[in-house]
Every structure is written in C-alpha cells, then in structure tokens.
Amino acid sequence: MSNSKPVLSSSLGRKLIMSLTGIFLCTFLIVHLIGNLQLFNNDEGYAFNQYAYFMTHFTPIKVVSYLLYASIILHAIYALVLTMKNKAARPIGYAQFNGAANSKWSSRNMGILGTIILVFLATHMYNFWWKYHNDQVPYVEYRTDLATGNTTAHEIQATDFNDYQVTTENNVEIIKARDLYKQVDFAFQNIGIVIFYVIAMAALSFHLIHGFKSAFQTLGVSHKKYVPIIEFLGVWVFGIVIPIGFALMPLYFYFVK
C-alpha cells in the first residue's frame, strides 16, 4: 500500500494553494485600487457610486467576487494549517536561535501580519460591503444637464429609492443610486478607523513584500532573469505603491474632505 499523501494535503500542496490564492489576491488589489481612486474625484461620489454599482451587478465581476471570497478563506485556512504544522514539527525551539540573523522580520511574523489583515477585512466588509448590500447606506440622486454637462447631487429618502435607476427628463439625466461614497466619508470621520486602516496597510505592505516573492519561489519561478522583476514588483508595487494608495484614502477623507 502506498504511503504517499494526496498533493493538496501535503506541505507542498498547501504552499501551492497559498501561492496561487495569494497571487490572485494581489491581482485583485490592483483592480480594487484603480477603482477606488474614484474616491479622490471632486464629483460628490458620482464616478465612485457608478463604479460600486458596476462591481456589484455585472455578472462576470460577481463570479470573480465569489472566487475572491473563496481565495481569502482558503488563503487564511491554509496559512493557519501551515503555521500549526510547522510549530508541531518543531515544538522545542533552538537553544540559541537568532531570528534576525536567519530571516527577515516580515517572514517571521507572517501570522501576526495576516491576522491584522484578516481583522481589517472583516471590518472593511462590514462597513462597506455588508451595509451597501443591506441598504444601510444613504441614497443619492445625480442630475446632469446634458446641454452643459453640469452635475448636481442631493440626498434622497429611502421612500424615493427603489433601485439603481438612470432616466432622462427634459434633457436632464437623472441617476438614483446607493451612496457608498457618503458611507465611506462617514466611516473615515472616525479617527479610530482611520488609524486602524493605516496600521493594516502597513501590515499589508510587510505581508506582500515577503509573500509576493515567496509565492513565485514556491511555484518554481527562480530564474535569475525573472527574480529581479519579481522582487521589484513585490517591494515597489505591492509593498509600497498599493498600501500607500489605500492608506491615503482614509487620510484624505479625515484631513482634507
């Protein structure tokens, strides 16, 4: 009888799943950041609210969203399993172990960083995804004069809102939508949430600097031609640009808006 383990239940299999889900989540971060940059538009949330509706109602995007949720769950579960397996395999630490001399701080603390990110995701999903899908956000009406292109916005009551609508009356385009932009503005007036978001983005930075490179190493991408590119993307794009981009959003709403 064979003593071999199924690939996905082996240590290598778990690392492969971690790598693939991690790279998929990194790809999502790029798209999510680009879309959320609409928050910086000085248009009372006109572009951002249209983006939010598109992302939650366009069928292919919804399918990708379910894959995203599954990836987050799998990534977290397999990270926990790997951590527990590693500790069980070495229950007694080395007598003279110097962590700083053997590995980088981020690689030794991926569990802590991942936990901060997981708490952040739960907070983020509750404040925005849950409230948006359960009608716990304000409603807004945009009126655009098609002759001049000027757009005005005002809040409407729940009784005046049935669903996202686009109509035209007397050469004026009227859009009624859930106002996720105002919910973002409201949430980021809380200094506690702002500080937590910035801390979470710092954790995300360290997590991605180590995780992005490690994912490709696990997949066997270690050719000297590609390693510098992977390291550049891991540090500068995923470790610096993306976390700073997300961190600027709560800071912008708290200090500038």
N, C-alpha and C positions, 0 to 999 in steps of 0.2 A: 504493500500500500504506500502511495506517495505521501511524503510529509511536507510537500510544498504547499505554500499558502496561496490563496487567490491574490492576484496582483493588487486589487484595490484595498485589500485588508492588510497588506504588508506595509512595512515602514516606507518603502519606496513608493508604493501606490498612494499612500496618504500624502506624501510630499508632492507627488504629481498632481493630485487633486487640489492641494493648496496652491501650487504654482499656476495651474490653469484658471482656477477661480480668481486668484489674485490678479493675473494679467487682464482677465475680463473686467474686473472691478476697476483696474487702472484705466482701461479704455472708457468705461462709463464716466469716470471722474473728469476726463477731458470734455466729453459731451455736456456733462452737467455744469461744468464751469462756464463753458461758452454760452449755454442757455441762460444761466444765472447772471451773466454780465448785463442782461437787460435791466437788472435792478438799478444800474447806475444811470439809466436814461432819465432825463428830466421830462417825463411824459405822464406822470401820475399813475404809473404802472400799466400803461396801455400795451406796450410790447410784451412785458413780462406776463401779464394775465392771459394774453393770447398764446404765448409760449406754454404756460401752465395748462391751458385747455387742450392744446395740441398734444402735449406729452401724456395726458391722461385719457385721451379719447381716440387717438389714431391707433387702429388695431395692431399694426406691426410693432409700434412702440410699446403697447400694452403687453404683447407677448415677450418682448425683450425685458420688460419690467419684471415679469414673473421669473424669468431666468436670473435677473439681478437679485431678487429676493432669495431665490434658491442658492445662488452663489454665496451670498452673505452668510446664510445659515450653514452651508457646507464648509465654508472657509473657517467660520468660528468653531464649529464642532470638531473638525479635523485638527485645528490648532490646539484645542483643548486636549484631544486624544494624544497628539504627538507630545505635548508637554508632559502629560501624565505618564506616558510610556517611557519617555526619557528619564524622568525622575525615578520611576520604578526600576529602570535598568541600572541606575547608579544611586542607590539610596544613601550611600555614605560618601560624602564629599571628599575630595582630595585634601590631605592634611595641609598642604602648602599651595593652595590654588590661588593664583593671582589672575582674576578675571580680566583686568585691564591689559595684562601682558599677552593674553591668549585670544581675545576677541574684542570687538568694538562694543561700546555701551549699548547701542541700539540692538545688536544681535543678542545680547544677554538679557535684554528687557522687552523682548517682543510680546511676551504675555501681558505685561503691565500696559504697554502701549496699545495692544489690541483690546484690552479691557476698557481703557479710556475711550477708544474709538467706538466700541460696542455701546457703551452708555450714551455717547454722543449721538449715535444713530437712532437709538430709542427715543431720545429727547427730540431730535430733529424730525423724526417720523411723526411723533405725537403732535408737535407744534404746527406742522405744516401739512404733511400727507393726510393724517387722520382728520384733522379739522377741515381740510379742504374737501375731503370725500364725504364728510358727515355734516356739511352745511353749518359749520361753526366759525365761518369767516364772514366778513361783511360782503355786501353786494354793491356793484358799481355800474353806472351807465355812462358810456362814452358817446358823445355826439360830435361827428366830424362833418364840417361844411365841405362838401365835395367841390365847391367852386373855389374856396380859398385854402382848403387843407387844414384849417384851424380845428383843433380838437379840444373839447371841454369835458370835464369829468365831474360827476357828483354821486354821492352815495344814495342808494335806493333801499327801500324796506324789503323784507323777505316776502311780503304780500305782493310786491310788484315784480318778483323774480320767479320764473318757472324753470328755466334752464338757459344755458348759453344761447343767445339769440343775436342774429345780425339782420337788421331790416333797414329799409331806406324810405324816408318820408320827406317830401319837398326838398329833394336834393341834399338831404342830410342823412348820413349813415349813422345808425344807432346800434350800439353793441351793449348788451347786458351780460355781465359775467360775474362769477365769484371773484372777490377782490383779494386774492392771495397776497398781492403786493402790500396791501394795508395790514394784513396779518403779519407779514414779515416786519414791517415798520413797527407794529405794536410789540412784537416779541423782542425786537432788538432795542427797545427803550429800557429793557431790564438789564441793569449793569451786570447782574449775576450771570445771566445767559450769555452776554457779550464776552465776559471773562472766560467762561467755560468753553465757548466756541473757539476762542483764540488758543486756549490751552490744548483743546482737542486737535486743532490744526497743527500745533507744534508736535503733538504725539503722532499725528498722521505723517508729518514730514520725516521724523526719525523712522517710523514704521516702513515707509515707502523707500527710503534711501537704502535700507538693508533688504527689504522684501523684494523689490523690483529686480535687483541683481541676482538674488538668491533663486528667484523663480526661474530665470533663464539658465542658471547653473544646474538646477535640478533637471531641466529639460535637455541638458547636454549642449547648450549653446555656449561654448567656451573658446571658440577660435579667436586668436589674437586680433583678427581683422574686425570682429564684432564686439569684443569685450569693451573697448574704449567708448563705442557708441552707446552700449547698454549702460555703462557707468555714467556717461554724460546725461542720458535721459533720466536715469534713476535719481541722480543728485539734483540737476538743474531744473528739469521739467517737473518730475513728480515729487522731489524733495523740497523744492524752493518755490517755483512759479505757481503750481497748483495750490499748495497750502496757503501761500500768501494771498492768492486771489480770493480764496474762500474766506480767509480771516479778515480781509478788507471789508467784506460786506457788512458784518455786524458793527464794525468800527465806523463805517460810513453812515449807517443809519443812526447810530448813537451820537456821534460827534458832529456830523455835517447836516443831516436832514432836519 
